[in-house]
């Protein structure tokens, strides 16, 4: 084990953040370039772009949960998370290289059209990202003690990842998206493959979760036993026969994800409707599913864990996190996928290249704020007022930013400034929920719960890609994008205030 891992130094937090950075960079390339390249180079309509984006969340539904369960229970290539980070990193690299060559692949394989190949490439890319994203986040929880060190792990993860996300959008803005795609492929390969060989994973995962009735803000020294270093309690040398094998059942998955049932049922219904080419005379079904979603989420948010046994309280707390996080991502994904449509309509004087550049700079500003805040601003604030209150405040600020974009004159400069405001919420979204969630679940099932938590991201993404995509496509005023995003983040801010801090 490296000395920096034994002492949990800042350099180790940076090192363990690089695999997540690789996947975050791949996602930044996807966000910046996918919609742009599909509309400008391949001529896809808005609703077809939404269908391509829907392929990714589908991969996430299967990929993160399955990989989380498997990585909790296996050990090969001298690691639990390492094998999946390596496989996902290589796959993501190859799919990024395929992105600007979809037409070539379509011709070479004899595929019928661009849309099918685009969906296949997007699905494989997002599956690769999801194969790795779960382990890259789980490994941070595996190698850090509960409390402040783990919060630092996730805030440093976002600071490093966000910094490179800024680089991604800077490349797209200064040069072009093709340069971004090809340079991104090299960085993703380097950051996903090299660092994992210098991180020692725990051979045995600790069982149990945080006690809701006990504060968990211990410092690294609290974990020391005798002269042991913080990670000596985490890194075991158990033989294969001594490995913990966390249990899992399908009923546990279904029960735990109850707040998301409405999102899931709608996603299956909408995807089937799109693939079969059915008519849109089904608004009553969508309305009923909307009511079901509201009821299930309200039920989860209003239930109190106070006085409940530890396991039941942890289950209630985890469901609250799922419910609150779902609305965050409904608004965020709507912005990511359809920002280009707003810019096209609101700034018609821009050509395709300039439009792509404005979108890239907007996301650059978003990620610049998202990179600077977590470790240097948000983490110190969490020590004073707690993770949950900090996160709820950031969601409220993000909602205000969306409202500003909706009401302000449509100029590139004002858009960049308001995207900086939105970036406050983005900084929290990609760092604090992981720390909040990781303190509410059984540590020996971190991979499983990280995968289940990802459902609160990908299911709202599917709703944004399918249902909201249809709405944006037919709406004469594309500013509806920010009405939806702002309302979703306002609901999210209120929902997070109902989540109890440990």
KAWO-V295855 format. One record per pair of residues at least 12 apart in sequence whose ideal C-beta (glycine too) atoms are under 6 Angstrom apart, sorted by the first residue. I is the first residue (numbers start at 0). J is the second residue. D is the distance in Angstrom with one decimal. If there is no record, write none. Layout:
# KAWO-V295855
[[I;J;D] [I;J;D]]
This chain:
# KAWO-V295855
[[0;199;4.3] [4;230;5.8] [5;228;4.1] [5;230;5.7] [7;148;5.8] [7;219;5.4] [7;229;5.2] [12;152;5.9] [12;155;3.9] [13;159;5.7] [14;194;5.6] [15;139;5.7] [15;198;5.8] [16;155;5.5] [16;156;4.3] [16;159;4.1] [17;190;4.6] [17;194;4.2] [18;84;5.0] [18;135;4.1] [18;191;5.5] [18;194;5.8] [19;135;4.0] [19;156;5.1] [19;160;5.5] [20;159;5.2] [20;160;4.2] [20;163;5.2] [20;190;5.5] [21;88;5.9] [21;187;4.8] [21;190;3.6] [21;191;3.9] [22;128;5.1] [22;131;4.9] [22;132;4.9] [22;135;5.8] [23;160;3.9] [23;164;5.8] [24;163;5.1] [24;167;5.6] [24;183;5.8] [24;186;5.7] [24;187;5.8] [25;91;4.6] [25;128;5.4] [25;187;4.9] [26;128;5.9] [27;164;4.5] [27;167;3.9] [28;167;5.9] [28;179;5.8] [28;180;5.9] [28;183;4.2] [30;335;5.2] [31;168;5.9] [31;171;4.9] [31;359;5.4] [31;362;5.9] [32;176;4.2] [32;180;5.8] [34;48;5.3] [34;339;5.1] [35;176;5.9] [35;355;4.6] [39;351;4.5] [41;113;4.8] [45;340;5.9] [45;472;4.6] [46;468;5.5] [46;472;4.6] [47;114;5.9] [49;464;4.6] [49;468;2.8] [51;117;5.1] [51;118;5.5] [51;121;5.0] [52;336;5.2] [52;464;4.3] [53;461;5.6] [53;464;4.0] [53;465;5.5] [54;118;4.9] [54;121;4.6] [54;122;3.9] [55;121;5.9] [55;125;3.2] [56;457;3.7] [56;460;4.1] [56;461;4.4] [58;122;5.4] [58;125;4.4] [58;126;3.8] [58;129;5.5] [59;129;4.6] [59;453;5.8] [59;457;3.6] [60;457;5.4] [62;126;5.1] [62;129;3.5] [62;130;5.5] [63;129;4.9] [63;133;4.5] [63;450;4.1] [63;453;4.0] [64;450;3.7] [66;83;5.4] [66;130;5.5] [66;133;5.1] [67;133;4.9] [67;446;3.6] [67;447;4.8] [67;449;5.3] [67;450;3.1] [68;247;5.5] [68;447;5.1] [70;83;5.7] [70;134;5.4] [70;446;4.4] [71;245;5.1] [71;444;5.8] [71;446;4.1] [71;447;5.7] [72;244;5.5] [78;200;4.9] [79;200;5.3] [80;134;3.5] [80;137;5.7] [80;138;4.3] [81;195;4.6] [83;130;5.5] [83;134;4.5] [84;131;5.0] [84;134;5.1] [84;135;5.9] [84;191;5.8] [84;195;5.3] [87;127;4.9] [87;130;3.5] [87;131;3.0] [88;131;5.9] [88;191;2.6] [88;192;5.6] [90;127;3.5] [91;127;4.0] [91;128;5.7] [91;187;5.3] [92;184;4.9] [92;187;5.2] [92;188;4.3] [94;120;5.8] [94;123;5.1] [94;124;3.7] [94;127;5.9] [95;180;5.7] [95;183;5.7] [95;184;4.2] [96;184;5.1] [97;120;5.0] [98;180;5.6] [99;177;5.8] [99;180;5.6] [101;116;5.1] [101;117;5.4] [101;120;5.9] [104;116;5.4] [133;449;5.1] [133;450;5.5] [136;433;5.8] [136;449;5.6] [137;445;4.9] [137;446;4.9] [137;449;5.0] [139;152;4.3] [140;437;4.8] [140;445;4.9] [141;200;5.9] [141;201;5.4] [144;222;4.3] [144;229;5.7] [145;215;4.8] [146;215;4.8] [146;216;4.7] [146;217;4.1] [147;216;5.5] [147;218;5.9] [148;219;5.2] [149;434;6.0] [150;434;4.5] [153;430;5.1] [153;433;4.7] [153;434;4.5] [154;373;4.0] [154;374;4.6] [154;378;4.2] [154;430;5.1] [155;374;5.1] [157;373;4.2] [157;429;5.0] [157;430;3.7] [158;370;5.7] [158;373;5.1] [158;374;4.0] [161;366;5.4] [161;369;4.3] [161;370;2.9] [162;370;4.3] [164;366;3.8] [165;363;5.8] [165;366;4.6] [165;367;4.6] [165;370;5.5] [168;359;4.9] [168;362;4.7] [168;363;3.3] [168;366;6.0] [169;363;5.5] [171;359;3.7] [172;356;5.4] [172;359;4.3] [172;360;4.6] [172;363;5.7] [176;355;5.9] [199;234;5.6] [201;233;4.8] [201;234;5.1] [201;235;5.8] [202;235;4.3] [202;237;4.8] [203;235;4.3] [203;237;4.8] [203;243;5.3] [204;243;5.5] [204;443;4.3] [205;442;4.6] [206;443;4.3] [208;313;4.9] [208;440;5.0] [208;441;4.8] [209;438;4.3] [209;501;5.3] [210;309;5.8] [211;304;5.5] [211;312;4.3] [215;438;5.6] [215;501;5.0] [243;443;5.5] [245;443;4.6] [245;444;4.6] [255;451;5.8] [256;451;5.9] [256;454;5.7] [258;295;5.4] [258;296;5.1] [258;299;4.2] [258;318;5.3] [258;321;4.9] [258;322;4.1] [259;321;5.9] [259;454;5.5] [259;458;5.3] [260;295;5.6] [261;288;5.5] [261;291;4.4] [261;292;2.8] [261;295;5.7] [262;458;3.8] [262;459;6.0] [262;462;5.8] [263;458;5.6] [264;288;5.8] [265;288;4.5] [266;458;5.9] [266;461;4.0] [269;465;3.9] [269;466;5.6] [296;322;4.4] [299;318;4.3] [299;319;5.8] [299;322;4.6] [300;319;5.8] [300;322;5.3] [300;494;5.6] [300;497;4.6] [302;315;5.4] [304;316;5.5] [313;439;5.3] [316;439;4.2] [317;439;4.9] [317;440;5.8] [319;498;4.6] [320;436;5.1] [321;455;4.4] [322;494;5.9] [323;491;5.9] [323;494;3.8] [323;495;4.5] [323;498;5.8] [324;432;5.4] [324;455;4.2] [325;455;4.7] [325;459;5.0] [326;487;5.0] [326;490;4.6] [326;491;3.8] [327;428;5.6] [327;491;4.4] [328;456;4.8] [328;459;4.3] [329;459;4.0] [329;463;5.9] [329;487;4.4] [330;484;4.0] [330;487;3.2] [330;488;4.5] [332;460;4.4] [332;463;4.0] [333;463;4.7] [333;467;5.4] [333;480;5.8] [333;483;5.1] [333;484;4.9] [334;484;5.0] [337;471;5.1] [337;480;4.8] [338;358;5.6] [339;358;5.4] [340;477;4.9] [341;477;4.7] [341;480;5.2] [342;354;5.5] [342;357;5.5] [342;358;5.8] [344;477;4.5] [345;409;3.6] [346;409;5.9] [357;411;5.2] [361;414;5.7] [361;418;4.7] [364;415;5.0] [364;418;4.6] [364;419;5.1] [365;418;4.9] [365;421;6.0] [365;422;4.5] [365;425;5.4] [368;419;5.2] [368;422;2.8] [369;422;5.1] [369;425;4.3] [369;426;4.2] [372;426;3.8] [373;426;5.3] [373;430;4.3] [377;389;5.9] [385;500;4.4] [386;431;5.4] [386;434;5.8] [386;435;5.1] [387;498;5.1] [387;500;4.7] [390;427;4.9] [390;431;4.4] [390;495;5.5] [391;492;5.3] [391;495;3.8] [391;496;4.8] [393;423;5.4] [393;424;4.8] [393;427;3.6] [394;424;5.5] [394;488;5.5] [394;491;4.8] [394;492;3.8] [394;495;5.9] [395;492;4.1] [396;423;4.5] [396;424;5.7] [397;421;5.4] [397;424;2.4] [397;488;4.8] [398;485;5.2] [398;488;3.8] [398;489;4.3] [400;417;5.3] [400;420;3.5] [400;421;3.7] [401;481;4.8] [401;484;4.6] [401;485;3.6] [402;485;4.9] [403;417;4.4] [404;417;4.8] [404;481;5.0] [405;478;5.6] [405;481;4.3] [436;452;5.1] [438;501;5.3]]
